[in-house]
Amino acid sequence: MSSRSPLDASRRQALAALSVLGLAGLSGARAQAQGFPSRTVTLMVPFPPGSATDAVARALAPQASKALGQPVVVENRPGAAGTMAASIVAQSNSPDGHTIAIAPASIFRVPHVQKVNYDPLRDLTYIMGFSAYTFSLVVPESSPWKTMADFVAFAKANPGRIQIGASGTGSTGHVVTHFLSLKTGAELTFVPFKGGSEVLQAFIGGHINAVIDGGWAQIEKQGKGRVLVTFQEKRVPRLPDVPTAREAGFDLVASSPIGLVGPKGMDPRVVKVLHDAFKGALADPTYRKFLDTYDLVDAYLPGDEYQKLGARLWVEEKRNFDALGFKAQ
């Protein structure tokens, strides 16, 4: 026969209390997830109004809003090569799902060239991937460069005179410009901007000689730009006569996915609600039209696959910057 001391009883009472608190916490989390969203959802866009990313965000927002039963408000947060929006979310202490962001591939690149206050692989919840930018080298329609060979010949004969614009230091356009310079032997000058709309304005105004960015389709369709090569695996269907960089003799392919992210620690049920709402919005005709307008790729990925892609790009971009000799500032 055993006897129990008052200390044993106290321990049992403490354990029981902790158990009750744990169940209450779990119940509270479930209630929060079931009640999501309880207010407006803010969708941060990493580029200025008028950009390709802004256009698709504003097409998706009203459709997602219908599914969520709450307004989805687009908030532009340009800067830092398109990483500003994701960095704000990554440093958030409120993972309730009411503030999310669109993240371009530069979130896996910028931390390799400058110090940041977040880790894209640890401080974000990956909701889904939904598209990808198409990158091309575009020159003025009025320029004498009809082919990539013409462009390279001029650049070699005039070191530093070719100025290529893109969305910020550490952007896909930035990296491609440097690799293109390396592979062609031509001295090309990179000019950073806050977003695609500013890049195009500078191009139309004659302030830069070329564009390597994700929103180039507008100037080409308006007859103001000529596409010399694309940096895709395959030719752009709309431009069957434009070669890829590989076909032009330069082994250079740009991968630039776009996706939705939230703060780390989000409840999986909240993530699913957001995922399902925005995935459903991908069928919207207005959104589909913008994919064609901006030559964006239809590239849906569930959250776990998007996170795996990000991890792979993180390693690849580190390798790229090491090859270029870039060091974090």
Buried (B, 14 or more C-beta within 10 A) or exposed (E): EEEEEEEEEEEEEEEEEEEEEEEEEEEEEEEBBEEBBEEBBBBBBBBBEBBBBBBBBBBBBBBBBEBBEBBBEBEBBBBBBBBBBBBBBBEBEEBBBBBBBBBBBBBBBBBBBBEBEBEBBEBBBBBBBBBBBBBBBBBBEEBEBEEBEBBBBBBEEEEEEBBBBBBBBBBBBBBBBBBBBBBBEBEBBBBBBBBBBBBBEBBBEEEBBBBBBBBBBBBBEEEBBBBBBBBBEEBBEEBEEBBBBBEBBBEBBBBBBBBBBBBBEBBEBBBBBBBBBBBBBBEBEBBBEBBEBBBBBEBBBEBEBBBEBBBEBBEEBBEBBEEBEBEEE
